[in-house]
């Protein structure tokens, strides 16, 4: 469900006792978090893939090469897309059950660098980072991408100079756990109510809700809706 389902529709969509409607709603969407007013906003946390960059094709090539190395047919791009961004351990279970997580990460670190030309900056990404930094907002990337690969992408695509911190796979439990968001907040020296997280998946929303951070969603229901990352400039217009 890409958009919130009104509570009034739950009896139609979910034929269960009325007492369970709030439980189902919160299980799907989590507890909403009120975004901080722009004049109280002190920092922005960004997911990486789907928010600042599009690396889906590069990661598909990495997965495809690894699966073919095992002598199995590679998943279709559509099958891959349903799992994209889930993290190393989940990828291992899905595509490489014969391997350890360490071996999957080794594959990623070796192969992704060869596919990095397929990674594209999304429209408005650098403009937003530059503008928000000029307004004095602290910025971090929070991603399930392993640290070495995240650093490679951030440097190669010109994102790194605009960041104050990053939090990546290997530094804490991966999203949808809240650990990486909480780590980024500590590194920025911010409280959850002083920050906004920008994400594009249900996994992002689950992590944000668990961390108590309001989420601006791109293509996914969230506390604040954005058509694209550039829309963040309108919301943060009066941030200092």
Secondary structure, DSSP 8 states (H G I E B T S, - for coil): --S---GGGHHHH--S-GGGHHHHHHHHH--------GGG--EEEE-SBTTTEE-HHHHHHHHHHHHHHTTS----HHHHHTTTTS-HHHHHHHH-TTS-HHHHHHHHHHHHGGGGGG-EE-TTHHHHHHHHHHTT-EEEEEEEEEHHHHHHHHHHTT-GGG-SEEEEETSS--TTSSHHHHHHHHHHT--GGGEEEEE-SHHHHHHHHHHT-EEEEESS--SEEESSGGGHHHHTTT--
